[in-house]
Amino acid sequence: MKNHDVQTIITALGGRAALQALLGVGASAVSNYLARNELPQRAVGPVCEALRARGYRVDPARLEITGQQFPAAEGYHASGDSKRVLLIVGGGIAAYKALEVARRLQDQNIGVTGVMTRSACEFITPLSLAALTGEKAYTDLFSLTDEAEMGHIRLAREADLVLVVPATANLMARVANGIADDLASTILLATTAPVMMAPAMNPVMWGHVATQTNHATLIRRGVEMIGPDDGNMACGEEGTGRLTQPEDIVTAVMARLFRQEGALAGRHALVTSGPTIEPIDSVRYIANRSSGKQGHAIAAALAARGAKVTLVSGPVDQQPPADVTHIAVETARDMLAACEAALPADIAVCAAAVADWRVKPGNSQPAGKLKKQEGAVPQLQLVENPDILATLSRHSHRPRLVVGFAAEAENLQANAAAKLARKGCDWLVANAVTRADGSSVFNSDSNSALFLAGNKHEHWPEMPKSALAERLADRVEAHFA
């Protein structure tokens, strides 16, 4: 039996697994249905019944969704606390996943209005998006009817958040360069709401310097990025550029929509920042390079969400953020003692660059200066410093969430995964000490990272250190929620 859009029906049912369970078929059968855009005659009864149970109006003669019996977000529409997302669908092969995002958002009682680029209409139909959202899907900037009923400025301003799925290289480039030549790009320039984008494209396109430049520009302007992920692409290539899974996109959107000050109220967060310095004598010392910018930004982000923050910092030029308890230390042993004294804590974020070694007692002259003598080089014996991250991870008063940081010069993912397992922390944020252009991240205002939690990892693109701190704070908030 021919259908309007099998993909729309599958999405409305809750995914391929739901259709498999409903009809008692395997994954290959569903793939065949999609390839032919046709469901068997025996599917009409159970599919119609299941769709009606989920609130959709269905034309059984064509097995077509014609609308919703009741909008999933109706309770929010009638409330002053209503949340609405303007979902912009870009023109990429991943556009069909925007349907799943729309459905999942409505499952969370979020109202969704759809906007599609002209290219997106080549992959999914406006009627598919409209059927899932229960509202008209908008496509044309110059439609006189739409401009009279729902102008682009009104669309841009009435949403609590604008979400782009997928964000193609073309759409990102137009918005980054201020080009407003269709409804989607005009809304993105006219909106005052927060904007989130989920990029998806070929790995070579993603890695191109132009795309990366536009990506960095958008982040600097406050656009929050979700992904992209690593994996196999529809084009047959493998690499970074795959759209983040719909459920993870929705999780990020929900965290952003309901982000509020006080979300971590009552939680105690311990944050370490800056370097430690280990004296050789009263003049010289051993240290790791660190400006403290990232650790201090994390302390500020957690404090802004209501956490009681204890910031233990080595010597830096950064002023401690407002509303934190600042403890200044110098050596690794001082830092460990201050951290243990601050326990118990709910959260520990070890962002400090702790010196790995110190001079063995008896080899240094802390009260004086080792005098330089012609032809004589002092022989310094080093001993290992305490491992603060590992100690807190195994402490009798272990925080519920322990987050470590790692700076790596090579083999970022392998070394980071090994450190996560070795230290016993819950999450690890790893970054390469040099960028692709050869510049150093030390004392920089921006950072990129590999976020590891268990067996999962995410690539966080280069962004201001304050933005990276907010992204980590989002994760912390979601963990405790």
ZAMI-103675 format. One record per residue (C-alpha): residue number from 1; x, y, z. Coordinates in nm, 3 decimals. Example, Ala and Ser with C-alpha at 12.3 -4.5 7.8 and 13.67 -1.06 7.14 Angstrom:
BEGIN
SITE, nr, xx, yy, zz
SITE, 1, 1.230, -0.450, 0.780
SITE, 2, 1.367, -0.106, 0.714
! end
This chain:
BEGIN
SITE, nr, xx, yy, zz
SITE, 1, 0.000, 0.000, 0.000
SITE, 2, 0.148, 0.335, -0.106
SITE, 3, 0.201, 0.591, 0.167
SITE, 4, 0.260, 0.960, 0.197
SITE, 5, 0.593, 0.924, 0.380
SITE, 6, 0.705, 0.605, 0.556
SITE, 7, 0.985, 0.792, 0.737
SITE, 8, 0.731, 1.032, 0.889
SITE, 9, 0.518, 0.740, 1.010
SITE, 10, 0.820, 0.564, 1.163
SITE, 11, 0.927, 0.882, 1.339
SITE, 12, 0.575, 0.944, 1.471
SITE, 13, 0.562, 0.589, 1.607
SITE, 14, 0.885, 0.643, 1.798
SITE, 15, 1.145, 0.499, 1.564
SITE, 16, 1.228, 0.190, 1.363
SITE, 17, 1.235, -0.037, 1.667
SITE, 18, 0.877, 0.066, 1.748
SITE, 19, 0.758, -0.031, 1.398
SITE, 20, 0.949, -0.360, 1.421
SITE, 21, 0.781, -0.444, 1.750
SITE, 22, 0.438, -0.336, 1.624
SITE, 23, 0.452, -0.552, 1.310
SITE, 24, 0.675, -0.829, 1.442
SITE, 25, 0.935, -0.785, 1.169
SITE, 26, 1.310, -0.746, 1.157
SITE, 27, 1.531, -0.449, 1.077
SITE, 28, 1.578, -0.559, 0.714
SITE, 29, 1.201, -0.551, 0.656
SITE, 30, 1.183, -0.192, 0.780
SITE, 31, 1.473, -0.100, 0.551
SITE, 32, 1.277, -0.244, 0.259
SITE, 33, 0.967, -0.044, 0.358
SITE, 34, 1.175, 0.273, 0.356
SITE, 35, 1.341, 0.191, 0.024
SITE, 36, 1.000, 0.136, -0.142
SITE, 37, 0.825, 0.406, 0.066
SITE, 38, 0.553, 0.146, 0.115
SITE, 39, 0.408, -0.049, 0.406
SITE, 40, 0.225, -0.384, 0.365
SITE, 41, -0.156, -0.387, 0.368
SITE, 42, -0.161, -0.579, 0.696
SITE, 43, 0.016, -0.282, 0.863
SITE, 44, -0.277, -0.042, 0.812
SITE, 45, -0.481, -0.143, 1.116
SITE, 46, -0.207, -0.165, 1.381
SITE, 47, -0.022, 0.143, 1.249
SITE, 48, -0.338, 0.358, 1.246
SITE, 49, -0.427, 0.243, 1.597
SITE, 50, -0.076, 0.313, 1.728
SITE, 51, -0.063, 0.657, 1.565
SITE, 52, -0.402, 0.755, 1.707
SITE, 53, -0.286, 0.640, 2.050
SITE, 54, 0.004, 0.885, 2.017
SITE, 55, -0.236, 1.171, 1.938
SITE, 56, -0.223, 1.184, 1.557
SITE, 57, -0.512, 1.212, 1.314
SITE, 58, -0.475, 0.953, 1.037
SITE, 59, -0.632, 0.898, 0.696
SITE, 60, -0.652, 0.515, 0.684
SITE, 61, -0.727, 0.512, 0.309
SITE, 62, -0.382, 0.656, 0.237
SITE, 63, -0.220, 0.567, 0.571
SITE, 64, -0.126, 0.933, 0.599
SITE, 65, -0.087, 1.153, 0.906
SITE, 66, -0.312, 1.456, 0.859
SITE, 67, -0.249, 1.633, 1.191
SITE, 68, -0.266, 1.596, 1.567
SITE, 69, -0.571, 1.525, 1.780
SITE, 70, -0.404, 1.717, 2.061
SITE, 71, -0.069, 1.897, 2.048
SITE, 72, 0.189, 1.738, 2.278
SITE, 73, 0.292, 2.080, 2.403
SITE, 74, -0.064, 2.199, 2.469
SITE, 75, -0.011, 2.228, 2.843
SITE, 76, 0.275, 2.464, 2.781
SITE, 77, 0.081, 2.681, 2.536
SITE, 78, -0.172, 2.764, 2.806
SITE, 79, 0.092, 2.845, 3.062
SITE, 80, 0.302, 3.152, 3.122
SITE, 81, 0.596, 2.911, 3.153
SITE, 82, 0.554, 2.784, 2.797
SITE, 83, 0.870, 2.692, 2.607
SITE, 84, 0.886, 2.703, 2.231
SITE, 85, 1.160, 2.597, 1.991
SITE, 86, 1.188, 2.726, 1.636
SITE, 87, 1.337, 2.429, 1.450
SITE, 88, 1.524, 2.525, 1.132
SITE, 89, 1.592, 2.227, 0.907
SITE, 90, 1.894, 2.261, 0.680
SITE, 91, 1.939, 2.093, 0.344
SITE, 92, 2.149, 1.786, 0.422
SITE, 93, 2.094, 1.411, 0.414
SITE, 94, 2.055, 1.424, 0.793
SITE, 95, 1.742, 1.639, 0.754
SITE, 96, 1.521, 1.336, 0.817
SITE, 97, 1.657, 1.320, 1.172
SITE, 98, 1.508, 1.663, 1.238
SITE, 99, 1.170, 1.488, 1.237
SITE, 100, 1.286, 1.272, 1.527
SITE, 101, 1.415, 1.578, 1.709
SITE, 102, 1.077, 1.748, 1.666
SITE, 103, 0.893, 1.446, 1.804
SITE, 104, 1.124, 1.405, 2.101
SITE, 105, 1.097, 1.774, 2.190
SITE, 106, 0.720, 1.744, 2.196
SITE, 107, 0.752, 1.438, 2.418
SITE, 108, 0.916, 1.682, 2.661
SITE, 109, 0.618, 1.922, 2.633
SITE, 110, 0.810, 2.167, 2.415
SITE, 111, 0.616, 2.345, 2.141
SITE, 112, 0.789, 2.322, 1.802
SITE, 113, 0.749, 2.545, 1.494
SITE, 114, 0.928, 2.425, 1.182
SITE, 115, 1.118, 2.629, 0.925
SITE, 116, 1.280, 2.461, 0.625
SITE, 117, 1.535, 2.582, 0.376
SITE, 118, 1.464, 2.526, 0.008
SITE, 119, 1.730, 2.253, 0.000
SITE, 120, 1.576, 2.078, 0.303
SITE, 121, 1.257, 2.031, 0.099
SITE, 122, 1.459, 1.802, -0.131
SITE, 123, 1.506, 1.557, 0.157
SITE, 124, 1.182, 1.581, 0.360
SITE, 125, 0.852, 1.752, 0.290
SITE, 126, 0.704, 2.047, 0.478
SITE, 127, 0.392, 1.837, 0.532
SITE, 128, 0.599, 1.573, 0.715
SITE, 129, 0.730, 1.833, 0.959
SITE, 130, 0.390, 1.997, 0.993
SITE, 131, 0.223, 1.663, 1.066
SITE, 132, 0.466, 1.593, 1.351
SITE, 133, 0.454, 1.941, 1.504
SITE, 134, 0.085, 2.006, 1.454
SITE, 135, 0.172, 2.345, 1.304
SITE, 136, 0.246, 2.480, 0.959
SITE, 137, 0.607, 2.444, 0.846
SITE, 138, 0.739, 2.770, 0.698
SITE, 139, 0.962, 2.778, 0.391
SITE, 140, 0.926, 3.107, 0.202
SITE, 141, 1.055, 3.448, 0.308
SITE, 142, 0.840, 3.628, 0.051
SITE, 143, 0.506, 3.455, 0.101
SITE, 144, 0.255, 3.737, 0.139
SITE, 145, 0.017, 3.509, 0.333
SITE, 146, 0.284, 3.404, 0.579
SITE, 147, 0.413, 3.759, 0.614
SITE, 148, 0.061, 3.875, 0.699
SITE, 149, -0.005, 3.592, 0.943
SITE, 150, 0.340, 3.516, 1.082
SITE, 151, 0.616, 3.751, 0.968
SITE, 152, 0.979, 3.646, 0.987
SITE, 153, 1.046, 3.894, 1.268
SITE, 154, 0.764, 3.745, 1.472
SITE, 155, 0.895, 3.395, 1.404
SITE, 156, 1.241, 3.507, 1.513
SITE, 157, 1.123, 3.677, 1.832
SITE, 158, 0.853, 3.447, 1.968
SITE, 159, 1.075, 3.142, 2.016
SITE, 160, 1.256, 3.068, 2.342
SITE, 161, 1.532, 2.902, 2.141
SITE, 162, 1.625, 2.862, 1.775
SITE, 163, 1.762, 2.519, 1.684
SITE, 164, 1.923, 2.432, 1.349
SITE, 165, 1.921, 2.060, 1.254
SITE, 166, 2.120, 1.990, 1.049
SITE, 167, 2.345, 2.295, 1.024
SITE, 168, 2.505, 2.255, 0.683
SITE, 169, 2.833, 2.414, 0.578
SITE, 170, 2.638, 2.648, 0.349
SITE, 171, 2.394, 2.765, 0.616
SITE, 172, 2.671, 2.817, 0.871
SITE, 173, 2.872, 3.018, 0.617
SITE, 174, 2.579, 3.245, 0.531
SITE, 175, 2.494, 3.319, 0.893
SITE, 176, 2.859, 3.371, 0.993
SITE, 177, 2.897, 3.625, 0.712
SITE, 178, 2.568, 3.806, 0.773
SITE, 179, 2.393, 3.689, 0.457
SITE, 180, 2.013, 3.682, 0.486
SITE, 181, 1.884, 3.550, 0.154
SITE, 182, 1.608, 3.314, 0.267
SITE, 183, 1.369, 3.268, 0.558
SITE, 184, 1.605, 3.054, 0.768
SITE, 185, 1.909, 3.283, 0.744
SITE, 186, 1.693, 3.594, 0.796
SITE, 187, 1.546, 3.450, 1.116
SITE, 188, 1.893, 3.359, 1.243
SITE, 189, 2.006, 3.719, 1.198
SITE, 190, 1.685, 3.869, 1.339
SITE, 191, 1.638, 3.654, 1.647
SITE, 192, 1.725, 3.767, 1.997
SITE, 193, 1.672, 3.414, 2.135
SITE, 194, 1.958, 3.173, 2.208
SITE, 195, 2.072, 2.981, 1.899
SITE, 196, 2.192, 2.621, 1.892
SITE, 197, 2.324, 2.444, 1.584
SITE, 198, 2.385, 2.074, 1.520
SITE, 199, 2.633, 2.061, 1.229
SITE, 200, 2.636, 1.770, 0.985
SITE, 201, 2.839, 1.737, 0.666
SITE, 202, 3.108, 1.543, 0.484
SITE, 203, 3.427, 1.511, 0.699
SITE, 204, 3.639, 1.695, 0.442
SITE, 205, 3.389, 1.980, 0.432
SITE, 206, 3.386, 1.991, 0.813
SITE, 207, 3.765, 2.005, 0.828
SITE, 208, 3.799, 2.275, 0.561
SITE, 209, 3.954, 2.596, 0.691
SITE, 210, 3.654, 2.799, 0.572
SITE, 211, 3.406, 2.585, 0.768
SITE, 212, 3.624, 2.588, 1.077
SITE, 213, 3.661, 2.966, 1.054
SITE, 214, 3.283, 3.011, 1.025
SITE, 215, 3.231, 2.764, 1.309
SITE, 216, 3.466, 2.959, 1.536
SITE, 217, 3.300, 3.288, 1.437
SITE, 218, 2.954, 3.159, 1.530
SITE, 219, 3.076, 3.029, 1.865
SITE, 220, 3.238, 3.363, 1.944
SITE, 221, 2.901, 3.527, 1.876
SITE, 222, 2.731, 3.301, 2.127
SITE, 223, 2.592, 3.022, 1.909
SITE, 224, 2.606, 2.691, 2.098
SITE, 225, 2.715, 2.391, 1.893
SITE, 226, 2.596, 2.033, 1.940
SITE, 227, 2.848, 1.801, 1.777
SITE, 228, 2.927, 1.695, 1.515
SITE, 229, 3.018, 1.337, 1.607
SITE, 230, 3.260, 1.087, 1.460
SITE, 231, 3.137, 0.790, 1.257
SITE, 232, 3.036, 0.652, 0.920
SITE, 233, 2.872, 0.903, 0.688
SITE, 234, 2.591, 0.859, 0.436
SITE, 235, 2.845, 0.938, 0.163
SITE, 236, 3.046, 0.629, 0.262
SITE, 237, 3.333, 0.818, 0.423
SITE, 238, 3.427, 0.806, 0.789
SITE, 239, 3.536, 1.090, 1.015
SITE, 240, 3.401, 1.390, 1.204
SITE, 241, 3.084, 1.539, 1.058
SITE, 242, 2.807, 1.302, 1.160
SITE, 243, 2.494, 1.458, 1.312
SITE, 244, 2.468, 1.408, 1.687
SITE, 245, 2.197, 1.158, 1.779
SITE, 246, 1.849, 1.315, 1.817
SITE, 247, 1.819, 1.214, 2.182
SITE, 248, 2.148, 1.387, 2.262
SITE, 249, 2.039, 1.699, 2.072
SITE, 250, 1.718, 1.710, 2.274
SITE, 251, 1.912, 1.664, 2.600
SITE, 252, 2.133, 1.963, 2.512
SITE, 253, 1.830, 2.173, 2.415
SITE, 254, 1.647, 2.092, 2.739
SITE, 255, 1.954, 2.184, 2.943
SITE, 256, 1.976, 2.517, 2.761
SITE, 257, 1.605, 2.594, 2.783
SITE, 258, 1.588, 2.533, 3.154
SITE, 259, 1.929, 2.666, 3.244
SITE, 260, 1.883, 2.896, 3.538
SITE, 261, 2.076, 3.052, 3.819
SITE, 262, 2.052, 2.845, 4.132
SITE, 263, 2.029, 2.513, 3.946
SITE, 264, 2.320, 2.381, 4.157
SITE, 265, 2.202, 2.551, 4.476
SITE, 266, 2.304, 2.353, 4.782
SITE, 267, 2.591, 2.180, 4.600
SITE, 268, 2.952, 2.230, 4.705
SITE, 269, 3.199, 2.242, 4.417
SITE, 270, 3.576, 2.217, 4.463
SITE, 271, 3.778, 2.354, 4.169
SITE, 272, 4.155, 2.357, 4.129
SITE, 273, 4.318, 2.604, 3.891
SITE, 274, 4.652, 2.743, 3.780
SITE, 275, 4.996, 2.585, 3.822
SITE, 276, 5.178, 2.462, 4.128
SITE, 277, 5.538, 2.574, 4.175
SITE, 278, 5.802, 2.358, 4.345
SITE, 279, 6.102, 2.550, 4.482
SITE, 280, 6.457, 2.461, 4.391
SITE, 281, 6.579, 2.745, 4.609
SITE, 282, 6.437, 3.080, 4.715
SITE, 283, 6.466, 3.210, 4.354
SITE, 284, 6.414, 2.916, 4.119
SITE, 285, 6.132, 2.666, 4.089
SITE, 286, 5.984, 2.383, 3.880
SITE, 287, 5.633, 2.434, 3.741
SITE, 288, 5.387, 2.348, 3.466
SITE, 289, 5.258, 2.624, 3.239
SITE, 290, 4.907, 2.745, 3.323
SITE, 291, 4.730, 3.081, 3.317
SITE, 292, 4.438, 2.965, 3.530
SITE, 293, 4.189, 3.105, 3.278
SITE, 294, 4.007, 2.775, 3.227
SITE, 295, 3.988, 2.675, 3.592
SITE, 296, 3.873, 3.020, 3.702
SITE, 297, 3.607, 3.022, 3.426
SITE, 298, 3.474, 2.687, 3.550
SITE, 299, 3.457, 2.818, 3.908
SITE, 300, 3.263, 3.122, 3.784
SITE, 301, 3.020, 2.909, 3.578
SITE, 302, 2.942, 2.679, 3.872
SITE, 303, 2.902, 2.972, 4.112
SITE, 304, 2.661, 3.143, 3.870
SITE, 305, 2.437, 2.838, 3.894
SITE, 306, 2.416, 2.856, 4.269
SITE, 307, 2.695, 2.620, 4.375
SITE, 308, 2.906, 2.701, 4.677
SITE, 309, 3.251, 2.703, 4.515
SITE, 310, 3.590, 2.657, 4.676
SITE, 311, 3.862, 2.760, 4.430
SITE, 312, 4.209, 2.632, 4.517
SITE, 313, 4.455, 2.807, 4.291
SITE, 314, 4.826, 2.824, 4.235
SITE, 315, 4.995, 3.156, 4.147
SITE, 316, 4.812, 3.323, 3.854
SITE, 317, 4.737, 3.675, 3.733
SITE, 318, 4.363, 3.602, 3.719
SITE, 319, 4.138, 3.763, 3.977
SITE, 320, 3.921, 3.505, 4.154
SITE, 321, 3.557, 3.517, 4.043
SITE, 322, 3.297, 3.679, 4.264
SITE, 323, 3.107, 3.462, 4.511
SITE, 324, 3.374, 3.192, 4.546
SITE, 325, 3.597, 3.101, 4.837
SITE, 326, 3.951, 3.146, 4.708
SITE, 327, 4.243, 2.959, 4.864
SITE, 328, 4.586, 3.055, 4.729
SITE, 329, 4.857, 2.786, 4.734
SITE, 330, 5.197, 2.731, 4.578
SITE, 331, 5.306, 2.367, 4.593
SITE, 332, 5.128, 2.045, 4.502
SITE, 333, 5.134, 1.937, 4.867
SITE, 334, 4.974, 2.267, 4.967
SITE, 335, 4.706, 2.221, 4.702
SITE, 336, 4.626, 1.866, 4.814
SITE, 337, 4.602, 1.975, 5.176
SITE, 338, 4.366, 2.259, 5.084
SITE, 339, 4.149, 2.025, 4.876
SITE, 340, 4.121, 1.768, 5.153
SITE, 341, 4.040, 2.041, 5.404
SITE, 342, 3.758, 2.161, 5.175
SITE, 343, 3.586, 1.818, 5.172
SITE, 344, 3.313, 1.706, 5.175
SITE, 345, 3.209, 1.829, 4.832
SITE, 346, 2.955, 1.719, 4.574
SITE, 347, 3.172, 1.811, 4.276
SITE, 348, 3.547, 1.824, 4.223
SITE, 349, 3.692, 1.970, 3.902
SITE, 350, 4.069, 1.931, 3.890
SITE, 351, 4.172, 2.181, 3.623
SITE, 352, 4.506, 2.279, 3.780
SITE, 353, 4.836, 2.201, 3.607
SITE, 354, 5.002, 2.029, 3.901
SITE, 355, 5.379, 1.989, 3.879
SITE, 356, 5.460, 1.619, 3.860
SITE, 357, 5.787, 1.639, 4.054
SITE, 358, 5.959, 1.835, 4.327
SITE, 359, 6.320, 1.850, 4.443
SITE, 360, 6.404, 1.581, 4.696
SITE, 361, 6.459, 1.728, 5.044
SITE, 362, 6.825, 1.791, 5.108
SITE, 363, 6.891, 1.875, 4.741
SITE, 364, 6.764, 2.232, 4.762
SITE, 365, 6.834, 2.543, 4.966
SITE, 366, 6.489, 2.703, 5.019
SITE, 367, 6.633, 2.975, 5.242
SITE, 368, 6.897, 3.086, 4.993
SITE, 369, 7.007, 3.072, 4.634
SITE, 370, 7.218, 2.806, 4.471
SITE, 371, 7.522, 2.994, 4.349
SITE, 372, 7.628, 2.938, 3.993
SITE, 373, 7.988, 2.811, 3.973
SITE, 374, 8.196, 2.789, 3.656
SITE, 375, 8.193, 2.437, 3.518
SITE, 376, 7.976, 2.302, 3.799
SITE, 377, 7.612, 2.205, 3.737
SITE, 378, 7.409, 2.120, 4.046
SITE, 379, 7.267, 1.769, 4.047
SITE, 380, 6.903, 1.783, 4.151
SITE, 381, 6.724, 1.466, 4.250
SITE, 382, 6.349, 1.476, 4.193
SITE, 383, 6.070, 1.290, 4.371
SITE, 384, 5.708, 1.247, 4.263
SITE, 385, 5.442, 1.487, 4.386
SITE, 386, 5.110, 1.364, 4.524
SITE, 387, 4.846, 1.290, 4.260
SITE, 388, 4.559, 1.518, 4.358
SITE, 389, 4.307, 1.387, 4.103
SITE, 390, 4.370, 1.022, 4.190
SITE, 391, 4.364, 1.099, 4.563
SITE, 392, 4.026, 1.273, 4.544
SITE, 393, 3.889, 0.995, 4.321
SITE, 394, 3.972, 0.735, 4.587
SITE, 395, 3.915, 0.946, 4.896
SITE, 396, 3.698, 0.824, 5.183
SITE, 397, 3.499, 1.147, 5.137
SITE, 398, 3.501, 1.120, 4.757
SITE, 399, 3.287, 1.382, 4.582
SITE, 400, 2.993, 1.236, 4.393
SITE, 401, 3.134, 1.370, 4.066
SITE, 402, 3.508, 1.398, 4.001
SITE, 403, 3.626, 1.563, 3.679
SITE, 404, 3.987, 1.562, 3.567
SITE, 405, 4.176, 1.760, 3.304
SITE, 406, 4.460, 1.640, 3.084
SITE, 407, 4.699, 1.830, 2.858
SITE, 408, 4.846, 1.601, 2.592
SITE, 409, 5.109, 1.660, 2.326
SITE, 410, 5.021, 1.353, 2.115
SITE, 411, 4.773, 1.065, 2.083
SITE, 412, 4.506, 1.272, 2.255
SITE, 413, 4.224, 1.017, 2.267
SITE, 414, 4.434, 0.713, 2.361
SITE, 415, 4.628, 0.895, 2.631
SITE, 416, 4.314, 1.059, 2.769
SITE, 417, 4.126, 0.727, 2.787
SITE, 418, 4.419, 0.568, 2.968
SITE, 419, 4.435, 0.856, 3.216
SITE, 420, 4.061, 0.836, 3.284
SITE, 421, 4.094, 0.469, 3.375
SITE, 422, 4.416, 0.520, 3.571
SITE, 423, 4.298, 0.812, 3.783
SITE, 424, 3.956, 0.670, 3.873
SITE, 425, 3.767, 0.994, 3.798
SITE, 426, 3.420, 1.005, 3.642
SITE, 427, 3.489, 1.241, 3.352
SITE, 428, 3.802, 1.369, 3.181
SITE, 429, 3.843, 1.683, 2.971
SITE, 430, 4.154, 1.654, 2.754
SITE, 431, 4.308, 1.908, 2.523
SITE, 432, 4.608, 1.917, 2.292
SITE, 433, 4.874, 2.163, 2.406
SITE, 434, 4.929, 2.284, 2.048
SITE, 435, 4.677, 2.368, 1.777
SITE, 436, 4.685, 2.260, 1.414
SITE, 437, 4.849, 2.590, 1.319
SITE, 438, 5.127, 2.530, 1.571
SITE, 439, 5.011, 2.790, 1.824
SITE, 440, 4.993, 2.707, 2.194
SITE, 441, 4.679, 2.690, 2.406
SITE, 442, 4.869, 2.820, 2.708
SITE, 443, 4.751, 3.167, 2.813
SITE, 444, 4.505, 3.159, 2.522
SITE, 445, 4.147, 3.281, 2.561
SITE, 446, 4.007, 2.981, 2.373
SITE, 447, 4.032, 2.606, 2.401
SITE, 448, 3.912, 2.285, 2.236
SITE, 449, 3.870, 1.958, 2.417
SITE, 450, 3.792, 1.589, 2.407
SITE, 451, 3.528, 1.509, 2.669
SITE, 452, 3.534, 1.151, 2.801
SITE, 453, 3.274, 0.986, 3.023
SITE, 454, 3.303, 0.610, 3.058
SITE, 455, 3.331, 0.460, 2.710
SITE, 456, 3.180, 0.765, 2.539
SITE, 457, 3.368, 1.065, 2.407
SITE, 458, 3.279, 1.394, 2.241
SITE, 459, 3.489, 1.642, 2.048
SITE, 460, 3.431, 1.994, 2.176
SITE, 461, 3.547, 2.240, 1.908
SITE, 462, 3.756, 2.546, 1.977
SITE, 463, 3.558, 2.805, 2.170
SITE, 464, 3.620, 3.073, 2.433
SITE, 465, 3.729, 2.920, 2.762
SITE, 466, 3.423, 3.077, 2.922
SITE, 467, 3.201, 2.889, 2.672
SITE, 468, 3.380, 2.562, 2.743
SITE, 469, 3.324, 2.624, 3.114
SITE, 470, 2.951, 2.676, 3.050
SITE, 471, 2.935, 2.354, 2.849
SITE, 472, 3.097, 2.162, 3.132
SITE, 473, 2.863, 2.330, 3.383
SITE, 474, 2.568, 2.218, 3.167
SITE, 475, 2.691, 1.859, 3.200
SITE, 476, 2.737, 1.893, 3.574
SITE, 477, 2.389, 2.039, 3.610
SITE, 478, 2.234, 1.759, 3.401
SITE, 479, 2.422, 1.497, 3.604
SITE, 480, 2.272, 1.618, 3.930
SITE, 481, 1.929, 1.683, 3.780
! end
